[in-house]
Amino acid sequence: MPQHDPSADDPDAAPPQADADDPDAAPPRADAAAPSRADAATTPTAAETRLTEPATPPVATPPPVPVPAPGIDPEEPPAVPSGKFGTPGRPLRRSSFLIGFTGALGVLLAYTLYLGIRNAGGILVLVVIALFLAVGLNPAVVRLRAWGVPHGLAVTVVALTVVLLLCGGVVALVPPIVTQSGQFIDQIPSLLDELRRNPTVNDLVERYDVVERVQGAANAETIGRALGGVLGGAQLIFGTVFRTLTVLVLTIYFLAYFNRLRSLGYSLVPRSRRERVQLIGDEILAKVGAYMVGALSIAVLAGATTFVFALIVDLPYPFALAVVVAVTDLIPQIGATLGAVIVSLVGFAADLPTGIACAVFFLIYQQVENYLIYPKVMRRSVEVNEVAALLAALLGVALLGVVGALIAIPTVAALQLILREVVLPRQERS
C-alpha cells in the first residue's frame, strides 16, 4: 500500500534530497541551481556592465612628419606654376659636366680671393698692426674709464699720448741724421784731398785707371739711375709717413669702437657656444693687452737707463740713442741686442774707452733685464715657453718682418690658451 508523503501537501517543505550512494537517484534539475528572481533582479547584466564601465580614450596616432625634399627650404611656400609659360619640364640631372663646372667655378672663386688678399696684403698688414695696438692700448682706456673719465675723453687722452710719443721720437731721430749727413757732405772735399796726398791711393788709382772708369760711368744712364734712386728714396719716405698716419688713424678708430667691434665678433658665434667663446676671447684680449703694457714698460725702462748712461759717458745725441734702444727693445729676442750694437758703434766712433764702456754696460744690463726685469713683468701677463717664443719670433720675422716679431708672443699665448682649453680636452674625451 503506498504511503502518504507529507511534503506533497506542504508547499513550503524542502524537496527530498537524493542519496549520494543511491545509483537510481535522479540528477538534480537545472532550475534547482538557478538563482531566484530577487537575486536575478539585483545582478547586473552584461549590457549594463558595459554601460557603467568608464570609457577608455582611444590612443591618438601622431601625424606623419613631412620630410622636405633635398635642396628645398621647408619654410618656403611651394611654388605653383601659373601655366602662363607652359608646363615645366623635368628637373635637370646631376651630370658630370654640371658637377665639374660647379667645381671649376669654386676653384676660380678661391683663386680670385687669393689674388685679392695678395694685392691687399699691405693694407691688411696695416689693419693687423692697428688692431694689435688698439688691443694693447685698450687697458689704458679701461683704466681711465674706471677713474670716471668719459669714453670719448679717455680715447682722446690715450691717442694724444701716442701722438706726442711719436712726435718726440721723430724730433729725437731726425735732427741727428740731418746734422750728421750735412757734416759728412761738408767733409767730402777734405777727405778727397787727403786721399790724393796718400801715395798708396795714387798708386792704386793709376794701376786700375780709376779716373777713366769714373768718367766712363758718369753718363746719362748712371745719372738716370741716380735720380731714380733719389725718387725712390723720396717715395720710401712719403710711403712710410702715409703708412704711419694710416696706422695711427685706424688705431684711434678701433679704440673708439672697441666694445662694439668685440660685441659684433661675439654675435657671429652661435648662441649655444657664445658664452664660452666670449670668456676665452676676453682672456686672449687681456693677455695681449697685458703683454703690450709689459713690453712698453720694459722698453721705456731700457730707454731711460740708456739716456742716463749716455749723459754720464758724454755720448752724442743721448735722447736719440735712448729712443732707438726703446724702439728696438720692443722686438722680442733680438731687439735689445740690436739697440746695444747701435749704441756701442756710436761709442766706438767717439773714442775707444767710450765704446768699451758701452759694450760692458749693455752686457750687464741685458743680463739684468733677461733674468730679473722681464720675468717679473711678464709672469703675470703671458706664460709662454722660451722655445715656443723663439720659434714664434723667427717665424714672425720671416713672414711679416718686424711686425711679425712684435705680434709673435701674443699670438703664441692665444694659441696656447686655445690648445689648453679647447683642443686638448676634446682629444681627451674622444
Secondary structure, 3 states (H helix, E strand, C coil): CCCCCHHHHCCCCCCCCCCCCCCCCCCCCHHHHCCCHHHHHHCCCHHHHHHHCCCCCCCCCCCCCCCCCCCCCCCCCCCCCCCCCCCCCCCCCCCHHHHHHHHHHHHHHHHHHHHHHHHCHHHHHHHHHHHHHHHHHHHHHHHHHHCCCCHHHHHHHHHHHHHHHHHHHHHHHHHHHHHHHHHHHHCHHHHHHHHHHCHHHHHHHHHHCHHHHHHHHCCHHHHHHHHHHHHHHHHHHHHHHHHHHHHHHHHHHHHHCHHHHHHHHHHCCCHHHHHHHHHHHHHHHHHHHHHHHHHHHHHHHHHHHHHHHHHHHCCCCHHHHHHHHHHHCCCCCCHHHHHHHHHHHHHHHHCHHHHHHHHHHHHHHHHHHHHHHHHHHHCCCCCCCHHHHHHHHHHHHHHHCHHHHHHHHHHHHHHHHHHHHHHHHHHHHC
